[in-house]
Amino acid sequence: MSSFDHYALLKNLFVLGTTTSAVGAGGLLFTSYLHIPAYVKNTSDDSLLTQWQTMGALGKVALPPLALIAAGANFVNSYLTHGQPQQYRFIAAGALSLAILPYTFVALGSTNGELTARAANKESGGDPAARGQDVRSLISEWGNRSAVRGFLMLASAIFSYDAMLHLTF
């Protein structure tokens, strides 16, 4: 592979990785800072839980592929820049975008479980307020924790941009 082809592949992977990181970051930060505050103004817990379920279903479908694509593109770029200082920036970018997956399970798992249980109670006619914290505060807490995922994806895009700005062939 000529150095021109090598650089063209690196640029294309850079565009793919940063675009998917930026789209993921934008979606997560929009949800956390604009969407969730509007959701919690809803006066009906049942409607609020339905909205959260819809948003969660969309996120489960969209975010893991975005994170995996961004991580893969950055890891391949780290391989293509082997021996250069930028290699570590691409590795960091890949690790940051991949980090949202375990973070979701660790930091959001209990809140997701609680909200899912409340939604199931809503459908079965159980008492949703029996567990202490109200639905609005649970969803607000979820939004604050979810924002970290957006910042991880944003940091991934920034590291990748920084690596490309300093790249030499």
MODELLER restraints for C-alpha pairs under 7 A, 6 or more apart:
rsr = mdl.restraints
at = mdl.atoms
rsr.add(forms.Gaussian(group=physical.xy_distance, feature=features.Distance(at['CA:10:A'], at['CA:77:A']), mean=5.93, stdev=0.5))
rsr.add(forms.Gaussian(group=physical.xy_distance, feature=features.Distance(at['CA:13:A'], at['CA:73:A']), mean=5.20, stdev=0.5))
rsr.add(forms.Gaussian(group=physical.xy_distance, feature=features.Distance(at['CA:13:A'], at['CA:77:A']), mean=6.85, stdev=0.5))
rsr.add(forms.Gaussian(group=physical.xy_distance, feature=features.Distance(at['CA:14:A'], at['CA:73:A']), mean=6.76, stdev=0.5))
rsr.add(forms.Gaussian(group=physical.xy_distance, feature=features.Distance(at['CA:14:A'], at['CA:74:A']), mean=6.99, stdev=0.5))
rsr.add(forms.Gaussian(group=physical.xy_distance, feature=features.Distance(at['CA:16:A'], at['CA:70:A']), mean=6.92, stdev=0.5))
rsr.add(forms.Gaussian(group=physical.xy_distance, feature=features.Distance(at['CA:16:A'], at['CA:73:A']), mean=6.74, stdev=0.5))
rsr.add(forms.Gaussian(group=physical.xy_distance, feature=features.Distance(at['CA:17:A'], at['CA:69:A']), mean=6.57, stdev=0.5))
rsr.add(forms.Gaussian(group=physical.xy_distance, feature=features.Distance(at['CA:17:A'], at['CA:70:A']), mean=4.05, stdev=0.5))
rsr.add(forms.Gaussian(group=physical.xy_distance, feature=features.Distance(at['CA:17:A'], at['CA:71:A']), mean=7.00, stdev=0.5))
rsr.add(forms.Gaussian(group=physical.xy_distance, feature=features.Distance(at['CA:17:A'], at['CA:73:A']), mean=5.12, stdev=0.5))
rsr.add(forms.Gaussian(group=physical.xy_distance, feature=features.Distance(at['CA:17:A'], at['CA:74:A']), mean=6.08, stdev=0.5))
rsr.add(forms.Gaussian(group=physical.xy_distance, feature=features.Distance(at['CA:18:A'], at['CA:70:A']), mean=6.74, stdev=0.5))
rsr.add(forms.Gaussian(group=physical.xy_distance, feature=features.Distance(at['CA:18:A'], at['CA:157:A']), mean=4.87, stdev=0.5))
rsr.add(forms.Gaussian(group=physical.xy_distance, feature=features.Distance(at['CA:18:A'], at['CA:160:A']), mean=6.66, stdev=0.5))
rsr.add(forms.Gaussian(group=physical.xy_distance, feature=features.Distance(at['CA:20:A'], at['CA:66:A']), mean=5.42, stdev=0.5))
rsr.add(forms.Gaussian(group=physical.xy_distance, feature=features.Distance(at['CA:20:A'], at['CA:69:A']), mean=6.97, stdev=0.5))
rsr.add(forms.Gaussian(group=physical.xy_distance, feature=features.Distance(at['CA:20:A'], at['CA:70:A']), mean=5.62, stdev=0.5))
rsr.add(forms.Gaussian(group=physical.xy_distance, feature=features.Distance(at['CA:21:A'], at['CA:66:A']), mean=6.94, stdev=0.5))
rsr.add(forms.Gaussian(group=physical.xy_distance, feature=features.Distance(at['CA:21:A'], at['CA:67:A']), mean=6.90, stdev=0.5))
rsr.add(forms.Gaussian(group=physical.xy_distance, feature=features.Distance(at['CA:21:A'], at['CA:70:A']), mean=5.78, stdev=0.5))
rsr.add(forms.Gaussian(group=physical.xy_distance, feature=features.Distance(at['CA:21:A'], at['CA:97:A']), mean=6.80, stdev=0.5))
rsr.add(forms.Gaussian(group=physical.xy_distance, feature=features.Distance(at['CA:21:A'], at['CA:153:A']), mean=5.12, stdev=0.5))
rsr.add(forms.Gaussian(group=physical.xy_distance, feature=features.Distance(at['CA:21:A'], at['CA:154:A']), mean=6.44, stdev=0.5))
rsr.add(forms.Gaussian(group=physical.xy_distance, feature=features.Distance(at['CA:21:A'], at['CA:156:A']), mean=6.48, stdev=0.5))
rsr.add(forms.Gaussian(group=physical.xy_distance, feature=features.Distance(at['CA:21:A'], at['CA:157:A']), mean=5.53, stdev=0.5))
rsr.add(forms.Gaussian(group=physical.xy_distance, feature=features.Distance(at['CA:22:A'], at['CA:153:A']), mean=6.75, stdev=0.5))
rsr.add(forms.Gaussian(group=physical.xy_distance, feature=features.Distance(at['CA:22:A'], at['CA:154:A']), mean=6.10, stdev=0.5))
rsr.add(forms.Gaussian(group=physical.xy_distance, feature=features.Distance(at['CA:22:A'], at['CA:157:A']), mean=6.21, stdev=0.5))
rsr.add(forms.Gaussian(group=physical.xy_distance, feature=features.Distance(at['CA:24:A'], at['CA:63:A']), mean=6.48, stdev=0.5))
rsr.add(forms.Gaussian(group=physical.xy_distance, feature=features.Distance(at['CA:24:A'], at['CA:66:A']), mean=6.45, stdev=0.5))
rsr.add(forms.Gaussian(group=physical.xy_distance, feature=features.Distance(at['CA:24:A'], at['CA:150:A']), mean=6.77, stdev=0.5))
rsr.add(forms.Gaussian(group=physical.xy_distance, feature=features.Distance(at['CA:24:A'], at['CA:153:A']), mean=6.41, stdev=0.5))
rsr.add(forms.Gaussian(group=physical.xy_distance, feature=features.Distance(at['CA:25:A'], at['CA:150:A']), mean=4.17, stdev=0.5))
rsr.add(forms.Gaussian(group=physical.xy_distance, feature=features.Distance(at['CA:25:A'], at['CA:151:A']), mean=6.48, stdev=0.5))
rsr.add(forms.Gaussian(group=physical.xy_distance, feature=features.Distance(at['CA:25:A'], at['CA:153:A']), mean=4.99, stdev=0.5))
rsr.add(forms.Gaussian(group=physical.xy_distance, feature=features.Distance(at['CA:25:A'], at['CA:154:A']), mean=5.28, stdev=0.5))
rsr.add(forms.Gaussian(group=physical.xy_distance, feature=features.Distance(at['CA:26:A'], at['CA:150:A']), mean=6.90, stdev=0.5))
rsr.add(forms.Gaussian(group=physical.xy_distance, feature=features.Distance(at['CA:28:A'], at['CA:146:A']), mean=6.89, stdev=0.5))
rsr.add(forms.Gaussian(group=physical.xy_distance, feature=features.Distance(at['CA:28:A'], at['CA:147:A']), mean=6.21, stdev=0.5))
rsr.add(forms.Gaussian(group=physical.xy_distance, feature=features.Distance(at['CA:28:A'], at['CA:149:A']), mean=6.86, stdev=0.5))
rsr.add(forms.Gaussian(group=physical.xy_distance, feature=features.Distance(at['CA:28:A'], at['CA:150:A']), mean=4.83, stdev=0.5))
rsr.add(forms.Gaussian(group=physical.xy_distance, feature=features.Distance(at['CA:29:A'], at['CA:147:A']), mean=5.52, stdev=0.5))
rsr.add(forms.Gaussian(group=physical.xy_distance, feature=features.Distance(at['CA:29:A'], at['CA:150:A']), mean=5.24, stdev=0.5))
rsr.add(forms.Gaussian(group=physical.xy_distance, feature=features.Distance(at['CA:32:A'], at['CA:143:A']), mean=4.52, stdev=0.5))
rsr.add(forms.Gaussian(group=physical.xy_distance, feature=features.Distance(at['CA:32:A'], at['CA:144:A']), mean=6.29, stdev=0.5))
rsr.add(forms.Gaussian(group=physical.xy_distance, feature=features.Distance(at['CA:32:A'], at['CA:146:A']), mean=6.44, stdev=0.5))
rsr.add(forms.Gaussian(group=physical.xy_distance, feature=features.Distance(at['CA:32:A'], at['CA:147:A']), mean=5.45, stdev=0.5))
rsr.add(forms.Gaussian(group=physical.xy_distance, feature=features.Distance(at['CA:36:A'], at['CA:140:A']), mean=6.60, stdev=0.5))
rsr.add(forms.Gaussian(group=physical.xy_distance, feature=features.Distance(at['CA:36:A'], at['CA:143:A']), mean=6.18, stdev=0.5))
rsr.add(forms.Gaussian(group=physical.xy_distance, feature=features.Distance(at['CA:39:A'], at['CA:48:A']), mean=6.56, stdev=0.5))
rsr.add(forms.Gaussian(group=physical.xy_distance, feature=features.Distance(at['CA:40:A'], at['CA:136:A']), mean=5.29, stdev=0.5))
rsr.add(forms.Gaussian(group=physical.xy_distance, feature=features.Distance(at['CA:42:A'], at['CA:48:A']), mean=6.28, stdev=0.5))
rsr.add(forms.Gaussian(group=physical.xy_distance, feature=features.Distance(at['CA:45:A'], at['CA:135:A']), mean=6.53, stdev=0.5))
rsr.add(forms.Gaussian(group=physical.xy_distance, feature=features.Distance(at['CA:46:A'], at['CA:122:A']), mean=6.67, stdev=0.5))
rsr.add(forms.Gaussian(group=physical.xy_distance, feature=features.Distance(at['CA:49:A'], at['CA:119:A']), mean=5.90, stdev=0.5))
rsr.add(forms.Gaussian(group=physical.xy_distance, feature=features.Distance(at['CA:64:A'], at['CA:101:A']), mean=6.94, stdev=0.5))
rsr.add(forms.Gaussian(group=physical.xy_distance, feature=features.Distance(at['CA:67:A'], at['CA:97:A']), mean=5.31, stdev=0.5))
rsr.add(forms.Gaussian(group=physical.xy_distance, feature=features.Distance(at['CA:67:A'], at['CA:98:A']), mean=5.62, stdev=0.5))
rsr.add(forms.Gaussian(group=physical.xy_distance, feature=features.Distance(at['CA:68:A'], at['CA:98:A']), mean=6.38, stdev=0.5))
rsr.add(forms.Gaussian(group=physical.xy_distance, feature=features.Distance(at['CA:70:A'], at['CA:94:A']), mean=6.57, stdev=0.5))
rsr.add(forms.Gaussian(group=physical.xy_distance, feature=features.Distance(at['CA:70:A'], at['CA:97:A']), mean=6.36, stdev=0.5))
rsr.add(forms.Gaussian(group=physical.xy_distance, feature=features.Distance(at['CA:71:A'], at['CA:94:A']), mean=3.93, stdev=0.5))
rsr.add(forms.Gaussian(group=physical.xy_distance, feature=features.Distance(at['CA:71:A'], at['CA:95:A']), mean=6.55, stdev=0.5))
rsr.add(forms.Gaussian(group=physical.xy_distance, feature=features.Distance(at['CA:71:A'], at['CA:97:A']), mean=5.60, stdev=0.5))
rsr.add(forms.Gaussian(group=physical.xy_distance, feature=features.Distance(at['CA:71:A'], at['CA:98:A']), mean=5.64, stdev=0.5))
rsr.add(forms.Gaussian(group=physical.xy_distance, feature=features.Distance(at['CA:72:A'], at['CA:94:A']), mean=6.77, stdev=0.5))
rsr.add(forms.Gaussian(group=physical.xy_distance, feature=features.Distance(at['CA:74:A'], at['CA:90:A']), mean=5.15, stdev=0.5))
rsr.add(forms.Gaussian(group=physical.xy_distance, feature=features.Distance(at['CA:74:A'], at['CA:91:A']), mean=6.48, stdev=0.5))
rsr.add(forms.Gaussian(group=physical.xy_distance, feature=features.Distance(at['CA:74:A'], at['CA:93:A']), mean=6.23, stdev=0.5))
rsr.add(forms.Gaussian(group=physical.xy_distance, feature=features.Distance(at['CA:74:A'], at['CA:94:A']), mean=4.89, stdev=0.5))
rsr.add(forms.Gaussian(group=physical.xy_distance, feature=features.Distance(at['CA:75:A'], at['CA:90:A']), mean=6.35, stdev=0.5))
rsr.add(forms.Gaussian(group=physical.xy_distance, feature=features.Distance(at['CA:75:A'], at['CA:91:A']), mean=5.71, stdev=0.5))
rsr.add(forms.Gaussian(group=physical.xy_distance, feature=features.Distance(at['CA:75:A'], at['CA:94:A']), mean=5.62, stdev=0.5))
rsr.add(forms.Gaussian(group=physical.xy_distance, feature=features.Distance(at['CA:77:A'], at['CA:90:A']), mean=6.36, stdev=0.5))
rsr.add(forms.Gaussian(group=physical.xy_distance, feature=features.Distance(at['CA:78:A'], at['CA:87:A']), mean=4.42, stdev=0.5))
rsr.add(forms.Gaussian(group=physical.xy_distance, feature=features.Distance(at['CA:78:A'], at['CA:88:A']), mean=6.86, stdev=0.5))
rsr.add(forms.Gaussian(group=physical.xy_distance, feature=features.Distance(at['CA:78:A'], at['CA:90:A']), mean=5.01, stdev=0.5))
rsr.add(forms.Gaussian(group=physical.xy_distance, feature=features.Distance(at['CA:78:A'], at['CA:91:A']), mean=5.75, stdev=0.5))
rsr.add(forms.Gaussian(group=physical.xy_distance, feature=features.Distance(at['CA:81:A'], at['CA:87:A']), mean=5.24, stdev=0.5))
rsr.add(forms.Gaussian(group=physical.xy_distance, feature=features.Distance(at['CA:86:A'], at['CA:163:A']), mean=4.94, stdev=0.5))
rsr.add(forms.Gaussian(group=physical.xy_distance, feature=features.Distance(at['CA:86:A'], at['CA:167:A']), mean=6.48, stdev=0.5))
rsr.add(forms.Gaussian(group=physical.xy_distance, feature=features.Distance(at['CA:89:A'], at['CA:159:A']), mean=5.70, stdev=0.5))
rsr.add(forms.Gaussian(group=physical.xy_distance, feature=features.Distance(at['CA:89:A'], at['CA:160:A']), mean=6.49, stdev=0.5))
rsr.add(forms.Gaussian(group=physical.xy_distance, feature=features.Distance(at['CA:89:A'], at['CA:163:A']), mean=5.55, stdev=0.5))
rsr.add(forms.Gaussian(group=physical.xy_distance, feature=features.Distance(at['CA:90:A'], at['CA:159:A']), mean=6.80, stdev=0.5))
rsr.add(forms.Gaussian(group=physical.xy_distance, feature=features.Distance(at['CA:90:A'], at['CA:160:A']), mean=5.64, stdev=0.5))
rsr.add(forms.Gaussian(group=physical.xy_distance, feature=features.Distance(at['CA:90:A'], at['CA:163:A']), mean=6.41, stdev=0.5))
rsr.add(forms.Gaussian(group=physical.xy_distance, feature=features.Distance(at['CA:92:A'], at['CA:159:A']), mean=6.92, stdev=0.5))
rsr.add(forms.Gaussian(group=physical.xy_distance, feature=features.Distance(at['CA:93:A'], at['CA:156:A']), mean=4.08, stdev=0.5))
rsr.add(forms.Gaussian(group=physical.xy_distance, feature=features.Distance(at['CA:93:A'], at['CA:157:A']), mean=6.66, stdev=0.5))
rsr.add(forms.Gaussian(group=physical.xy_distance, feature=features.Distance(at['CA:93:A'], at['CA:159:A']), mean=5.27, stdev=0.5))
rsr.add(forms.Gaussian(group=physical.xy_distance, feature=features.Distance(at['CA:93:A'], at['CA:160:A']), mean=5.61, stdev=0.5))
rsr.add(forms.Gaussian(group=physical.xy_distance, feature=features.Distance(at['CA:94:A'], at['CA:156:A']), mean=6.65, stdev=0.5))
rsr.add(forms.Gaussian(group=physical.xy_distance, feature=features.Distance(at['CA:96:A'], at['CA:152:A']), mean=5.53, stdev=0.5))
rsr.add(forms.Gaussian(group=physical.xy_distance, feature=features.Distance(at['CA:96:A'], at['CA:153:A']), mean=6.47, stdev=0.5))
rsr.add(forms.Gaussian(group=physical.xy_distance, feature=features.Distance(at['CA:96:A'], at['CA:155:A']), mean=6.91, stdev=0.5))
rsr.add(forms.Gaussian(group=physical.xy_distance, feature=features.Distance(at['CA:96:A'], at['CA:156:A']), mean=5.27, stdev=0.5))
rsr.add(forms.Gaussian(group=physical.xy_distance, feature=features.Distance(at['CA:97:A'], at['CA:152:A']), mean=6.21, stdev=0.5))
rsr.add(forms.Gaussian(group=physical.xy_distance, feature=features.Distance(at['CA:97:A'], at['CA:153:A']), mean=5.07, stdev=0.5))
rsr.add(forms.Gaussian(group=physical.xy_distance, feature=features.Distance(at['CA:97:A'], at['CA:156:A']), mean=5.58, stdev=0.5))
rsr.add(forms.Gaussian(group=physical.xy_distance, feature=features.Distance(at['CA:100:A'], at['CA:149:A']), mean=5.33, stdev=0.5))
rsr.add(forms.Gaussian(group=physical.xy_distance, feature=features.Distance(at['CA:100:A'], at['CA:152:A']), mean=6.84, stdev=0.5))
rsr.add(forms.Gaussian(group=physical.xy_distance, feature=features.Distance(at['CA:107:A'], at['CA:145:A']), mean=6.82, stdev=0.5))
rsr.add(forms.Gaussian(group=physical.xy_distance, feature=features.Distance(at['CA:108:A'], at['CA:142:A']), mean=6.61, stdev=0.5))
rsr.add(forms.Gaussian(group=physical.xy_distance, feature=features.Distance(at['CA:108:A'], at['CA:145:A']), mean=6.80, stdev=0.5))
rsr.add(forms.Gaussian(group=physical.xy_distance, feature=features.Distance(at['CA:111:A'], at['CA:138:A']), mean=6.77, stdev=0.5))
rsr.add(forms.Gaussian(group=physical.xy_distance, feature=features.Distance(at['CA:111:A'], at['CA:142:A']), mean=6.41, stdev=0.5))
rsr.add(forms.Gaussian(group=physical.xy_distance, feature=features.Distance(at['CA:118:A'], at['CA:128:A']), mean=5.38, stdev=0.5))
rsr.add(forms.Gaussian(group=physical.xy_distance, feature=features.Distance(at['CA:121:A'], at['CA:127:A']), mean=6.59, stdev=0.5))
rsr.add(forms.Gaussian(group=physical.xy_distance, feature=features.Distance(at['CA:121:A'], at['CA:128:A']), mean=6.03, stdev=0.5))
rsr.add(forms.Gaussian(group=physical.xy_distance, feature=features.Distance(at['CA:122:A'], at['CA:128:A']), mean=6.49, stdev=0.5))
